[in-house]
Amino acid sequence: MEQLRESGLMETLKPRWWVRAVPFLRRLWVNPVFQRNYKRNRYRGKLRPLAALLVGLGFSTFMTALVTWIGRFEPRDEVFPMLLVCLLIPLGVVFAATYIRLFISCLVSTSRDIQRDVSGAVLSPLQSAPLTDSEIYYGECLPNFVQALEAAEILLLLGAGMAVPLLAVYVLDMWPQPMVLQEWYGLLWGLLIAIWLVVTLVLTMLLVSLASGLYSIWLPIVGGVVAALVHYEIVSGFLRTVPLVLYSLPATRGWCETWIYEHGVFFTHPVFIAVNLLVVVLGCLLTARMGIRAFSRARRPG
């Protein structure tokens, strides 16, 4: 422990609420290796969660008032689609740009940090420290992923703030007619699809972080990044084959065609969603196991 204290690895920052709520993240947060890398790459210029919520609420309220005023001479059933387009397009652009930046950060920055620590002999004090191979491996691989989760929290609050006026307009547009059960079902199902997409994107960033750490133990930065991308594409290939397999099986082809006929796309089917999440989770677990073994061999060669 004295070696860790001299290396500046014993200082701990205050965690976010969702870190305290998840046991794995809670254990990861007190990991001295994680704390060192997290503080080194921490971005301090981001929006606060409450500020993101207020920004989304203010922008959505302004656009709602503007579109409602512009479309005051239009039929009522055309105003809501106009508002939906005006809000979802900028929100989608922000989400896509942020996800690409976070994906690259988890991919490239993780490899760069590990190579910097290995070449700078930063890991040498940890060889005799009372830390397991998994603790050191996760501490090296996941700081950028946790920072990506912090950015995702900001985006979700931004989207929640933008959704409040949108839902208010939708409900008031139906007033005084009560919303039928099918309309509430559509809103709930859309929310579940959005949650599934967010969880899938978070798991892909976790997969990329673990894969980058796995290959960067042995390869330089460019080689580790390329190998991690190939690893990611292999897992993504399994995901892309799921609809083909389900559609090709005689037992499942019938309800696949029925779902496509009723909803237009297949990726929203509950079976596909469940299989998709299962494949990504198994990919993350297998990658983590491979990375821990690779780091164990690099830590204790022979």
Number of C-alpha atoms within 10 A of each C-alpha: 14 11 13 16 11 10 15 13 19 17 13 15 10 9 12 11 9 13 18 14 10 11 11 10 16 16 12 21 23 18 21 22 25 25 21 19 21 22 13 11 13 11 10 7 6 11 14 15 17 13 14 22 20 17 18 25 22 15 15 23 18 13 19 24 13 13 17 18 12 11 16 11 9 11 9 13 10 10 21 20 12 14 20 16 11 15 20 14 11 11 16 12 11 12 16 12 11 16 19 11 13 22 22 17 20 29 29 23 22 29 30 20 21 24 20 14 14 14 10 10 11 12 19 12 14 19 13 10 14 10 14 12 19 16 17 22 24 20 21 26 31 24 28 28 25 20 18 22 18 18 19 19 16 20 22 18 21 24 22 17 22 26 19 15 21 21 13 11 17 15 14 12 14 13 10 8 9 10 11 9 8 9 11 11 11 11 12 12 13 13 12 13 17 12 12 17 14 14 12 17 16 18 18 21 26 28 28 28 31 33 31 33 36 27 23 28 20 14 17 14 23 13 15 25 25 16 18 25 15 13 19 20 12 13 17 16 11 14 18 12 11 17 18 11 11 17 17 12 11 9 10 12 15 12 14 19 15 12 16 14 11 9 12 11 12 19 16 17 16 11 14 16 16 11 14 20 17 13 16 22 17 13 24 23 14 14 21 23 14 16 25 21 15 18 21 16 12 12 15 8 7 5
